[in-house]
Amino acid sequence: MHIEIDKDRCIGAGQCALTAPGVFTQDDDGFSALLPGREDGAGDPLVREAAFLLGGAPAQVSCGVIVVVLHHDLA
């Protein structure tokens, strides 16, 4: 899995950081950011749960807008 954040669409609601604090944080301006070395989700079970609960679809995390996308490895 690879996590990507669309920083142009982030509104700084912080739902990703609240749901999976071991993977997400907020930068100095309050926008979503990944913790260093967590681009793969670091095996955090809350990342997949966040994707389901927040995005309504198993591949997206949302906080009102779709800004965090989980790319699933097919290998």
N, C-alpha and C positions, 0 to 999 in steps of 0.2 A: 504494500500500500504506500502511496505517496500523497501527501497533503499539500494542497496549493491554496493560497489565499489571494483573492482578487482585491488588492488594496484600493483600487479605484472605486469599488462599490461598497466597501466596508463603511458602516455608519457608527461604529464604536459602541454598540449596545453591550458588548462583553459577554454574550451568552456562551460563546465557545470557551472562553476562559473560565466561566463559572461551571460549565458542564465537565470540562476535561482540563483541570488546572495543571496536570502533569505534562501537558502537551502545548497548550495555548497560554498566551499572556496578552497584555496590551502594551503597546509602545508608549513612548512619552507623550504622544498626542492622543492616546486613548483608543487607538485602532488595533485590530487583531494582529497578532504576531505569533510565530512559532517559537517555542523555546529552542535554544541551540541544540542540534543533534536530534530533534524530534520530528523531522520531516517525514518519517515513516510511521508516525504514531506511537513509536516506542512500545508497541504491544499493549498500550493502554486500552482496556476494555471499554472505557467511557467514550472513546472516540467513535466507535461503531454505534454505541447507544445514543450519543449526541447526534450522529447522522440520522438515525431513525426518528428520535424524538423531536429534533429541531427542524429537520428538513422535510419530514414526511416521506422521504424516499431514502433507500439505504445508501445512496452515494453522495448525499449532499448535507452539509451542516448549514443551517440558516439562522439568522437573527433578524428576520424581517425581510432581508434580501439574501440571495444566494451568493455568499462570498467565499465559503470554504468548500472545496471539492475534494473528495477522497478518490484518488485514482487507484483502482484495484489491480494488483499484479495478476496477470492471467497465467503466468508460468507456474 
